[in-house]
Amino acid sequence: VRRGVAASRHPAAWSYAPTAAVSDALSTAYLGLGWREICAACAALEGCGALVARAQPAWMDRVRSPVRQYGAFPAV
């Protein structure tokens, strides 16, 4: 049932992949996937990784990182 609201579990997500099209598709998919599903997708696709922002209050940033990472992002 569509209610006009994006089905997003995370406030933001980024990805890297061998091609821009795959990277774009993955970053969009990551918004609706759980962390275990994101890790499984990255493991299944060679050369892919994820950065996913957690939805947490600002005070939690001192306790745990507000961003989760899977894979090593290439240096820029």
Sequence and secondary structure as in RCSB ss.txt:
>XXXX:A:sequence
VRRGVAASRHPAAWSYAPTAAVSDALSTAYLGLGWREICAACAALEGCGALVARAQPAWMDRVRSPVRQYGAFPA
V
>XXXX:A:secstr
   SS   SSS EEEE SSHHHHHHHHHHHTTS HHHHHHHHHHSTT EEEEE    GGGGGTS SEEEES    
 
